[in-house]
């Protein structure tokens, strides 16, 4: 039996003693985040070790802390973003803000640690391929990767221009920048170096140290009060809840809805897909107080609009008479979070046709608004919950079908009034133009449009969830969602057309235009994902 002897390690220059009982079971993530309150160390998938948000430096080398037992780093030196020299940390945060390499900011601290490890090994800041390869341990859903790689280059540019990287300047703190981010993200958002440093106001970051933690029991995650397990620490709550690591299946499942009967010029079937936001649903509440919003510094592409965690935190805190944190595991967010409603459709060259779609409040209206010639048939489908609030749900699929029917993308107008068009060059580069009124901040706008282009490409070519005939999800790990990695993402060229009109959302139109362009480029195959060539 292993000894309960305490262990020592050095964290950000300070000697830390970890109780032996804790050290026998705890991960490095748990010690850093829960015990030492180092909130730059984010938890996006623990204990899967697949998103990179909890990356720290161990003796100068990047390591994913959620799968590192703390006993394995006995007498080692641990550095988080908080432990980097102030000028260095500020320079990294500024480089991300100046390129649009951070939107919600949840993934950025881990990427900065990864980049710092790469920098200290002497990697060339002009080597974009080296930066992209280093990002294979990470996931970013917001930016489309290109601005993240730009940040690596930008840091080197400023380092070469100055004796030290101090002094990188960005306009990312201006009110117009936040205004553009809010228009694109759909909820109030902050922009700037502090966000890139992970200080975007995420719900769990601000929870009181003495708060109880509530997690769903693994055996029957129904959400009833009896199934929410309360404990003093995260490790104890997970143990009591019986949480196990998520899985990924090798089984293949067809899209859930058959194509409508009839003669159509084009048909399309889409699969279940995961919104894949990195900050899992979280909230906390004081007894008698108002719960902290789970939306934090981002809207999760519409997927958190109906999240239960705030209501649960308030109810449990009132019952316990103490502050309560409520946290979804990654597996919880996959099982319980809403998905884009899958469709099966047939369309004719004149824009008429039939769309069969998973029954979802508001989805018929979303489709009919942009494609009145399509008959919408809502059907019951066994599987995870769906929502019309998911980015572009319904109207994007309808817009793509109409583009396929006419054989060209053209200028696509989103319900928010932004316009975009897109094409795929012979070398795979995505070429995008967008009109969305006054630009406000071009760096922020380009970042959101690049992210939307990446999301569309990934959705059409590689993303799906395995859901069996009984509605059970078999893909519960973050890597199983099929989100394209940095090394798999082609160049994305964004042209922003200037305007003095009122600013409107542009990235949703980009999302639709790129989805249409990619589908047309691949020859309009019937089934998504079509698996990239």
C-alpha positions as CSV (number, residue, x, y, z in Angstrom):
1,X,0.0,0.0,0.0
2,X,1.3,3.4,-1.0
3,X,2.5,5.7,1.8
4,X,0.5,8.7,2.8
5,X,3.7,10.7,3.2
6,X,3.4,14.3,2.0
7,X,5.2,15.5,-1.1
8,X,6.8,18.8,-2.0
9,X,7.0,20.6,-5.3
10,X,7.8,24.2,-6.4
11,X,4.9,26.1,-7.9
12,X,5.6,29.5,-9.5
13,X,8.7,29.8,-7.4
14,X,7.1,28.9,-4.1
15,X,7.6,25.6,-2.2
16,X,4.3,23.8,-1.8
17,X,3.6,20.8,0.5
18,X,0.8,18.5,-0.7
19,X,-0.8,16.3,2.0
20,X,0.1,12.6,1.4
21,X,-3.6,11.5,1.3
22,X,-4.3,14.1,-1.4
23,X,-1.1,13.3,-3.2
24,X,-2.1,9.6,-3.6
25,X,-5.2,10.4,-5.6
26,X,-5.1,14.0,-6.8
27,X,-4.1,15.2,-10.2
28,X,-1.8,18.2,-10.7
29,X,-4.8,20.1,-12.1
30,X,-6.7,19.6,-8.9
31,X,-3.9,20.8,-6.7
32,X,-3.2,23.9,-8.9
33,X,-6.7,25.0,-9.5
34,X,-8.7,23.9,-6.5
35,X,-6.1,24.0,-3.7
36,X,-3.8,26.8,-4.9
37,X,-6.5,28.8,-6.8
38,X,-4.5,29.3,-9.9
39,X,-7.4,30.0,-12.2
40,X,-5.4,30.2,-15.4
41,X,-5.3,26.4,-15.3
42,X,-8.6,25.6,-17.0
43,X,-10.5,22.4,-17.0
44,X,-12.2,21.6,-20.3
45,X,-12.2,17.9,-20.5
46,X,-10.6,16.4,-17.3
47,X,-9.6,13.6,-17.0
48,X,-9.5,13.1,-20.8
49,X,-6.3,15.0,-21.4
50,X,-7.5,16.1,-24.8
51,X,-8.2,19.8,-24.9
52,X,-5.0,21.3,-23.6
53,X,-6.7,24.0,-21.5
54,X,-4.9,22.8,-18.3
55,X,-1.4,22.8,-19.8
56,X,1.4,24.0,-17.5
57,X,5.2,23.8,-17.5
58,X,6.9,21.1,-15.6
59,X,10.6,21.8,-15.4
60,X,10.0,24.1,-18.4
61,X,8.3,21.4,-20.6
62,X,4.6,21.7,-21.4
63,X,2.4,19.0,-19.7
64,X,-1.3,18.4,-19.6
65,X,-2.0,18.6,-15.8
66,X,-5.4,16.9,-15.7
67,X,-3.8,13.5,-16.4
68,X,-0.7,14.1,-14.4
69,X,-0.9,12.5,-10.9
70,X,0.6,15.1,-8.5
71,X,2.8,12.4,-7.0
72,X,4.6,12.1,-10.4
73,X,5.9,15.7,-10.1
74,X,7.4,15.3,-6.6
75,X,10.3,17.8,-6.2
76,X,9.6,19.2,-9.7
77,X,9.2,22.9,-10.7
78,X,5.7,23.8,-11.9
79,X,5.0,27.0,-13.7
80,X,1.6,28.3,-14.7
81,X,0.8,31.5,-16.6
82,X,0.7,33.3,-13.3
83,X,4.2,32.2,-12.6
84,X,5.8,33.6,-15.8
85,X,7.7,36.9,-15.4
86,X,5.2,39.7,-15.6
87,X,6.7,41.2,-18.8
88,X,6.7,37.8,-20.5
89,X,3.2,37.0,-19.5
90,X,2.0,40.4,-20.6
91,X,3.8,40.1,-23.9
92,X,2.2,36.7,-24.7
93,X,-1.3,38.0,-23.7
94,X,-0.8,41.1,-25.9
95,X,0.3,39.1,-28.9
96,X,-2.8,37.0,-28.7
97,X,-5.0,40.1,-28.3
98,X,-3.3,41.9,-31.1
99,X,-3.9,39.1,-33.6
100,X,-7.4,38.0,-32.5
101,X,-5.9,34.8,-31.2
102,X,-8.2,34.8,-28.2
103,X,-12.0,35.2,-28.1
104,X,-13.5,33.6,-25.0
105,X,-10.0,33.1,-23.6
106,X,-10.6,29.7,-22.1
107,X,-8.0,27.8,-24.1
108,X,-5.4,30.6,-24.3
109,X,-3.5,30.2,-21.0
110,X,-2.7,26.6,-21.8
111,X,-1.6,27.5,-25.4
112,X,0.6,30.3,-24.0
113,X,2.3,27.7,-21.8
114,X,2.7,25.5,-24.8
115,X,4.2,28.3,-26.8
116,X,6.5,29.3,-24.0
117,X,7.9,25.8,-23.9
118,X,8.4,26.0,-27.7
119,X,10.1,29.4,-27.4
120,X,12.5,28.3,-24.8
121,X,13.5,25.4,-27.1
122,X,14.6,28.0,-29.6
123,X,11.8,27.5,-32.2
124,X,11.7,30.0,-35.0
125,X,8.8,32.5,-34.7
126,X,8.5,32.5,-38.5
127,X,7.8,28.8,-38.5
128,X,4.1,28.6,-38.7
129,X,4.2,24.9,-39.2
130,X,6.0,24.3,-36.0
131,X,3.4,26.4,-34.1
132,X,0.6,24.5,-35.7
133,X,2.2,21.1,-34.8
134,X,2.6,22.3,-31.2
135,X,-1.1,22.9,-31.1
136,X,-2.0,19.2,-31.7
137,X,-2.5,18.8,-27.9
138,X,-5.0,21.7,-27.9
139,X,-8.5,22.6,-29.0
140,X,-9.8,26.0,-29.8
141,X,-13.4,26.3,-31.0
142,X,-13.5,30.1,-31.4
143,X,-10.7,31.4,-33.6
144,X,-10.2,28.9,-36.4
145,X,-6.5,28.5,-35.4
146,X,-5.1,31.0,-37.9
147,X,-5.1,33.9,-35.4
148,X,-3.6,31.6,-32.8
149,X,-0.7,30.8,-35.1
150,X,-0.5,34.5,-36.0
151,X,0.1,35.2,-32.3
152,X,3.2,33.0,-32.3
153,X,4.6,35.0,-35.2
154,X,3.6,38.3,-33.7
155,X,5.4,37.6,-30.5
156,X,8.6,36.9,-32.4
157,X,8.1,40.1,-34.5
158,X,8.0,42.2,-31.4
159,X,10.8,40.3,-29.7
160,X,13.0,41.0,-32.7
161,X,12.0,44.7,-32.7
162,X,12.8,45.2,-29.1
163,X,15.4,44.0,-26.6
164,X,12.5,42.4,-24.8
165,X,9.0,41.5,-25.8
166,X,7.6,44.2,-23.5
167,X,5.6,46.9,-25.2
168,X,3.4,44.9,-27.6
169,X,0.3,47.1,-28.0
170,X,-3.2,46.2,-29.0
171,X,-6.4,48.0,-29.5
172,X,-8.2,45.1,-28.1
173,X,-9.3,46.9,-24.9
174,X,-11.3,49.6,-26.7
175,X,-15.1,49.7,-26.3
176,X,-15.5,49.3,-30.1
177,X,-13.6,46.1,-29.9
178,X,-15.9,44.7,-27.2
179,X,-18.9,46.0,-29.2
180,X,-17.9,44.0,-32.3
181,X,-17.2,40.9,-30.2
182,X,-20.6,41.2,-28.5
183,X,-22.3,41.6,-31.9
184,X,-20.5,38.5,-33.2
185,X,-20.8,36.4,-30.1
186,X,-24.4,37.2,-29.3
187,X,-23.7,38.0,-25.6
188,X,-21.7,40.6,-23.8
189,X,-18.0,39.9,-24.3
190,X,-14.8,41.5,-23.2
191,X,-11.7,41.8,-25.4
192,X,-8.1,42.4,-24.6
193,X,-4.9,41.0,-23.0
194,X,-6.7,40.1,-19.7
195,X,-9.1,37.9,-21.6
196,X,-6.2,36.2,-23.4
197,X,-4.7,35.5,-20.0
198,X,-7.8,33.6,-19.0
199,X,-9.4,36.4,-17.0
200,X,-12.6,36.6,-19.0
201,X,-14.9,36.1,-16.0
202,X,-15.6,32.4,-16.2
203,X,-18.2,31.2,-13.7
204,X,-16.1,28.7,-11.8
205,X,-13.1,31.1,-11.6
206,X,-14.9,33.4,-9.2
207,X,-16.5,30.7,-6.9
208,X,-15.7,31.1,-3.2
209,X,-13.0,28.8,-1.8
210,X,-15.4,27.4,0.8
211,X,-18.2,26.5,-1.7
212,X,-19.4,23.0,-1.9
213,X,-19.1,21.3,-5.3
214,X,-22.0,19.6,-7.0
215,X,-21.6,17.1,-9.8
216,X,-24.0,14.7,-11.4
217,X,-23.9,11.0,-10.4
218,X,-22.6,8.8,-13.1
219,X,-25.0,5.9,-12.8
220,X,-28.2,7.9,-13.4
221,X,-27.5,11.5,-14.5
222,X,-31.2,12.6,-14.5
223,X,-30.6,15.9,-12.9
224,X,-32.9,15.4,-9.9
225,X,-31.7,16.7,-6.5
226,X,-31.0,13.1,-5.4
227,X,-28.5,12.7,-8.3
228,X,-26.5,15.9,-7.6
229,X,-23.6,14.8,-5.4
230,X,-22.3,17.5,-3.0
231,X,-18.8,17.4,-1.5
232,X,-16.1,19.7,-0.1
233,X,-13.6,19.0,-2.9
234,X,-13.7,18.2,-6.5
235,X,-11.9,14.9,-6.1
236,X,-14.3,13.8,-3.4
237,X,-17.3,14.8,-5.4
238,X,-16.1,12.9,-8.5
239,X,-15.4,9.8,-6.4
240,X,-18.8,9.9,-4.8
241,X,-20.4,10.5,-8.1
242,X,-18.7,7.5,-9.6
243,X,-17.4,9.5,-12.6
244,X,-15.4,7.7,-15.2
245,X,-13.5,8.9,-18.2
246,X,-15.5,9.4,-21.3
247,X,-15.1,7.1,-24.3
248,X,-14.9,7.2,-28.0
249,X,-16.4,4.6,-30.3
250,X,-15.1,3.2,-33.5
251,X,-18.6,2.3,-34.6
252,X,-20.2,4.2,-37.5
253,X,-23.8,5.3,-37.4
254,X,-25.8,6.7,-40.3
255,X,-27.4,10.1,-40.0
256,X,-30.7,9.6,-38.1
257,X,-33.3,10.8,-40.6
258,X,-34.0,9.2,-44.0
259,X,-34.2,11.4,-47.1
260,X,-37.8,12.3,-48.1
261,X,-39.4,10.2,-50.8
262,X,-39.6,11.9,-54.2
263,X,-37.6,13.0,-57.2
264,X,-35.1,15.7,-56.2
265,X,-32.2,17.3,-57.9
266,X,-30.1,17.3,-54.7
267,X,-30.4,15.6,-51.4
268,X,-28.6,16.1,-48.1
269,X,-28.5,14.3,-44.7
270,X,-26.7,15.7,-41.7
271,X,-25.5,13.9,-38.5
272,X,-25.6,14.8,-34.9
273,X,-22.8,17.3,-34.1
274,X,-21.5,18.7,-30.8
275,X,-21.2,22.5,-30.3
276,X,-17.8,21.6,-28.6
277,X,-17.5,24.8,-26.5
278,X,-14.5,24.4,-24.1
279,X,-15.8,25.8,-20.9
280,X,-18.2,23.2,-19.7
281,X,-21.4,24.4,-18.0
282,X,-20.7,26.0,-14.7
283,X,-22.3,28.3,-12.1
284,X,-22.3,29.0,-8.4
285,X,-24.6,30.7,-6.0
286,X,-24.7,32.0,-2.4
287,X,-27.7,31.0,-0.3
288,X,-30.5,33.5,-1.0
289,X,-28.5,35.0,-3.8
290,X,-28.5,35.1,-7.6
291,X,-26.5,32.5,-9.5
292,X,-23.6,33.4,-11.7
293,X,-24.4,33.1,-15.4
294,X,-22.8,30.1,-17.2
295,X,-22.4,32.3,-20.3
296,X,-19.4,34.1,-18.9
297,X,-17.3,35.5,-21.7
298,X,-19.0,33.8,-24.6
299,X,-22.3,32.3,-25.6
300,X,-21.2,28.8,-26.5
301,X,-22.6,29.3,-30.0
302,X,-26.1,29.3,-28.5
303,X,-25.7,26.0,-26.7
304,X,-25.8,27.3,-23.1
305,X,-28.9,29.4,-23.5
306,X,-31.0,26.8,-21.8
307,X,-28.4,25.4,-19.4
308,X,-29.7,24.2,-16.1
309,X,-26.6,24.8,-14.0
310,X,-27.6,28.3,-12.7
311,X,-31.0,27.2,-11.4
312,X,-29.4,24.1,-9.9
313,X,-26.7,26.1,-8.1
314,X,-29.3,28.4,-6.6
315,X,-31.6,25.6,-5.5
316,X,-28.7,23.5,-3.9
317,X,-27.2,26.6,-2.2
318,X,-30.5,27.5,-0.6
319,X,-30.9,23.9,0.5
320,X,-27.4,23.5,1.9
321,X,-27.2,27.0,3.5
322,X,-23.7,27.4,1.9
323,X,-22.3,28.5,-1.4
324,X,-22.5,25.8,-4.0
325,X,-20.6,25.4,-7.3
326,X,-22.2,23.3,-10.0
327,X,-19.9,21.8,-12.7
328,X,-20.7,19.7,-15.7
329,X,-18.0,17.2,-16.6
330,X,-17.2,16.9,-20.3
331,X,-19.4,13.8,-20.5
332,X,-22.3,15.7,-18.9
333,X,-22.1,18.5,-21.4
334,X,-22.1,16.0,-24.3
335,X,-25.1,14.0,-22.9
336,X,-27.2,16.9,-21.7
337,X,-26.2,19.9,-23.9
338,X,-28.4,20.7,-26.9
339,X,-27.2,19.7,-30.4
340,X,-27.9,21.1,-33.8
341,X,-31.1,19.4,-35.2
342,X,-30.1,16.9,-37.8
343,X,-31.9,17.1,-41.2
344,X,-32.6,15.1,-44.3
345,X,-33.7,17.1,-47.3
346,X,-34.4,17.0,-51.0
347,X,-34.3,20.2,-53.1
348,X,-35.0,21.0,-56.7
349,X,-33.3,23.6,-59.0
350,X,-36.3,26.0,-58.6
351,X,-35.8,26.1,-54.8
352,X,-38.7,23.8,-53.9
353,X,-38.3,20.7,-51.9
354,X,-38.8,19.0,-48.5
355,X,-36.8,19.3,-45.3
356,X,-37.3,16.7,-42.6
357,X,-35.8,17.9,-39.3
358,X,-35.6,16.7,-35.7
359,X,-38.6,18.1,-33.9
360,X,-37.3,21.3,-32.3
361,X,-39.2,24.5,-31.1
362,X,-38.5,27.3,-33.6
363,X,-36.8,25.2,-36.2
364,X,-39.6,25.4,-38.8
365,X,-39.6,29.2,-38.6
366,X,-35.9,29.4,-38.9
367,X,-35.9,27.3,-42.1
368,X,-39.0,29.0,-43.7
369,X,-37.6,32.5,-43.1
370,X,-34.9,31.9,-45.7
371,X,-36.4,29.2,-47.9
372,X,-40.2,29.6,-48.2
373,X,-40.2,27.1,-51.0
374,X,-39.1,24.3,-48.8
375,X,-41.8,22.2,-47.0
376,X,-40.6,21.6,-43.4
377,X,-41.6,18.3,-41.8
378,X,-40.6,18.0,-38.1
379,X,-40.1,14.3,-37.1
380,X,-39.4,12.6,-33.8
381,X,-35.8,11.4,-33.5
382,X,-34.4,9.5,-30.5
383,X,-31.3,11.1,-29.3
384,X,-29.8,14.0,-27.4
385,X,-31.7,17.3,-27.0
386,X,-31.7,19.8,-29.8
387,X,-32.1,23.5,-30.0
388,X,-32.9,26.2,-32.6
389,X,-30.6,28.5,-30.7
390,X,-27.5,26.7,-31.9
391,X,-25.5,28.9,-34.3
392,X,-27.5,29.1,-37.6
393,X,-29.6,26.0,-36.9
394,X,-32.0,25.3,-39.7
395,X,-31.5,28.5,-41.8
396,X,-27.9,27.6,-42.6
397,X,-28.8,24.1,-43.9
398,X,-31.6,25.7,-45.9
399,X,-29.3,28.3,-47.4
400,X,-26.7,25.7,-48.3
401,X,-29.4,23.6,-50.0
402,X,-30.5,26.6,-52.1
403,X,-26.9,27.4,-53.0
404,X,-26.5,23.8,-54.2
405,X,-29.7,24.0,-56.2
406,X,-28.5,27.1,-58.1
407,X,-25.0,25.9,-58.4
408,X,-23.3,28.9,-56.8
409,X,-22.8,30.5,-53.4
410,X,-23.5,34.1,-54.3
411,X,-23.9,36.6,-51.5
412,X,-25.6,35.0,-48.5
413,X,-27.6,37.2,-46.2
414,X,-28.0,36.0,-42.6
415,X,-31.1,36.8,-40.5
416,X,-28.9,39.3,-38.6
417,X,-28.4,41.2,-41.9
418,X,-24.7,40.5,-42.4
419,X,-23.7,39.3,-45.9
420,X,-20.9,37.0,-47.0
421,X,-19.7,35.0,-49.9
422,X,-17.0,32.3,-50.1
423,X,-15.1,30.0,-52.4
424,X,-12.5,27.3,-52.2
425,X,-9.3,27.7,-54.3
426,X,-7.5,24.9,-56.0
427,X,-5.0,24.7,-53.2
428,X,-7.8,24.4,-50.6
429,X,-7.6,28.0,-49.3
430,X,-10.9,29.4,-48.2
431,X,-11.5,32.8,-49.7
432,X,-14.2,34.8,-47.8
433,X,-15.7,38.3,-48.2
434,X,-18.0,39.8,-45.6
435,X,-20.2,42.9,-45.4
436,X,-21.5,43.7,-41.9
437,X,-21.7,47.5,-41.5
438,X,-19.2,49.5,-39.6
439,X,-16.2,47.4,-38.9
440,X,-15.5,48.8,-35.4
441,X,-12.4,46.6,-34.9
442,X,-11.0,44.7,-37.9
443,X,-8.8,42.4,-35.9
444,X,-11.8,41.2,-33.8
445,X,-14.1,40.9,-36.8
446,X,-11.5,38.9,-38.7
447,X,-11.0,36.5,-35.8
448,X,-14.7,35.8,-35.5
449,X,-15.1,35.3,-39.3
450,X,-12.0,33.0,-39.4
451,X,-13.5,31.0,-36.5
452,X,-16.9,30.8,-38.3
453,X,-15.1,29.6,-41.5
454,X,-13.2,26.9,-39.6
455,X,-16.4,25.8,-37.9
456,X,-18.3,25.5,-41.2
457,X,-15.5,23.6,-42.9
458,X,-15.1,21.2,-39.9
459,X,-18.9,20.7,-39.7
460,X,-19.3,19.8,-43.3
461,X,-16.2,17.6,-43.7
462,X,-15.3,15.9,-40.4
463,X,-17.7,16.5,-37.4
464,X,-20.2,14.0,-36.1
465,X,-21.3,12.2,-33.0
466,X,-22.0,8.4,-32.8
467,X,-25.6,8.0,-31.6
468,X,-27.2,4.6,-31.7
469,X,-30.7,3.6,-32.6
470,X,-31.7,3.9,-28.9
471,X,-30.5,7.5,-28.7
472,X,-27.4,6.7,-26.6
473,X,-24.3,8.8,-27.3
474,X,-21.1,6.8,-27.8
475,X,-18.7,9.7,-28.5
476,X,-18.0,11.3,-25.1
477,X,-14.3,12.5,-25.5
478,X,-13.6,15.9,-26.9
479,X,-11.3,14.5,-29.6
480,X,-14.1,12.3,-30.9
481,X,-16.2,15.3,-32.0
482,X,-14.1,15.6,-35.2
483,X,-13.2,19.3,-34.8
484,X,-10.4,20.1,-37.3
485,X,-6.9,20.6,-35.8
486,X,-4.6,23.5,-36.6
487,X,-2.5,21.3,-38.9
488,X,-5.6,20.2,-40.8
489,X,-7.0,23.7,-41.3
490,X,-6.2,25.4,-44.7
491,X,-5.5,29.1,-45.1
492,X,-8.5,31.3,-44.6
493,X,-8.4,34.7,-46.4
494,X,-11.0,37.2,-45.1
495,X,-11.8,40.3,-47.0
496,X,-13.8,42.9,-45.0
497,X,-15.8,45.3,-47.1
498,X,-15.9,48.7,-45.3
499,X,-19.2,50.4,-44.6
500,X,-20.7,53.3,-42.7
501,X,-23.9,51.4,-42.0
502,X,-24.8,50.3,-38.5
503,X,-22.7,47.3,-37.4
504,X,-24.4,43.9,-37.7
505,X,-23.3,40.3,-37.2
506,X,-21.0,39.1,-40.0
507,X,-19.7,35.8,-38.8
508,X,-23.0,33.9,-39.1
509,X,-23.2,34.8,-42.8
510,X,-19.6,33.6,-43.1
511,X,-20.5,30.3,-41.5
512,X,-23.3,29.8,-44.0
513,X,-21.3,30.9,-47.0
514,X,-18.3,28.7,-46.2
515,X,-20.6,25.6,-45.6
516,X,-22.1,26.2,-49.0
517,X,-18.8,26.8,-50.7
518,X,-17.3,23.6,-49.3
519,X,-20.3,21.5,-50.2
520,X,-20.3,22.8,-53.8
521,X,-16.6,22.3,-54.1
522,X,-16.9,18.7,-53.0
523,X,-19.7,18.0,-55.6
524,X,-22.7,18.3,-53.2
525,X,-22.5,14.7,-51.7
526,X,-25.6,13.5,-50.0
527,X,-24.2,13.0,-46.5
528,X,-22.3,15.1,-44.0
529,X,-19.7,14.8,-42.7
530,X,-18.3,14.1,-46.1
531,X,-14.7,13.4,-44.8
532,X,-12.2,15.7,-46.3
533,X,-10.4,14.6,-49.5
